[in-house]
Each structure stands twice: as C-alpha cells, then as structure tokens.
Amino acid sequence: MRGAPGPACGSSPTRLALLPARSAWNPSPTISSSSNWRQPPATPAPTPNWKSPGPGGAWRADVLATAPTGAWKTALEAQLAPITNADITDRTEKMRADGVTSIWFSDRPRPPWLGTTPSVRLTTADTGQGLLVAEGLVKFDGRGWEPVPASLTDFLAWAFARRVVPHTPQTSLWYPQRALPTVWTAPHYITAETAHLEEEERQPHP
C-alpha cells in the first residue's frame, strides 16, 4: 500500500489500521457448528515484523508474518492507493520468488485488482467488533460458490493454519458484487467442487 489513502464511502481506516494489531496475533477463531467450517487446532501465533524488507530490497511487506518454526512467511499488504493488475501481480511474484506468500487487503468498495492475487476486501462491522471480510472468502454449496462472513482475526487464523487457501473457482460464484478469479476457501470445499465437476462429466449429455 503506497501513498495516502484516497476517498472512500464512509470513514476509512488508515493503511495499517487494516492490518491486525499486535494483540490480535494469537487469534482464537469462533466457528458456528452450523457453518460447516472446520475448527482449526490451536497453533502457535506467528511472529509479526512491521515494514519488513525482502532480500536486496526487491520488496517490502507492510507486515511479515513468520511461523514460529520458520516453515513459512506470509506478507500482509494493505493496498489503499490505486494499483494496476500488472503491478500487484509483479509485486506478489517477487515475494513468491523469495519463498513468501502474500495476502492483500483493501477497504475500497470495488478495488479493480481484487482476486488478481490472493486478496480480500474488508469492511467495518456496524457493531464495532472490528474488521470483517466482505469479499474473497467463499464456500462451495454443492453447485457453486457463495460468500462466507468472517472477522479479519478468524480469517487470518485460518490462513496461517492453512485451513483456507487461495483457489481459482471452476464453477459459478453466487456473488452479489462480481466474480473473482482467485478466492479463499477451505481445502474440503475445493474437493467438493472437483467431485461436483466429475459428476457432471459422468452425466449423459443430449
């Protein structure tokens, strides 16, 4: 996220306000039993490093989350300033080349790059309970994909535990806003989509 934030609908958090505070780095997700989301086991909180540069200064993460074992690193990028699909993809690939995955965030109503890279759109909860994922997190309902509401804290807990992963949907997105080329979902939903497509292939066609 580079540059000063532009205007948005309603009040908008500053760049780093879109990213979790230090107190949120040991999240305990709460998942409704009816939501069909699997409760992740307790995992040690990753270590956050603010404004962390990559090797040779090729990139710089707003926040770099590192697993306690050092097994993985994930850059958390709050992108408020305008950016092209090509530029955000280039920055994502530079981090990936250094073994760092990334999650991009925006609170803008319709960021044109959303879904170009692993990303979610955030909104502020009316109840004052912090930031919520408004777009980018989905589940497979047997025929297509539908959005899943979640707090930013829960989403990050799932992402760090690899309970949600980036995915390119092969079936329809039942989305009120738009289709996204890349979404976040749980691996068992990806398996369900694959099974659905295989079943469709087995059906006789006129």
Secondary structure, DSSP 8 states (H G I E B T S, - for coil): --S-----SS----GGGGS--GGGSS------TTTT----------EEEEEEE-GGGS-EEEEEEE-TTSS-EEEEEE--S---HHHHHHHHHHHHHTTEEEEEEE-SSS-TTBTTBSEEEEEE-TTS--EEEEESBEEE-SSSEEE--EEHHHHHHHHHTTSSEEE--SS-B--SS---SSEEE-HHHHHHHHHHHHHHHHS---
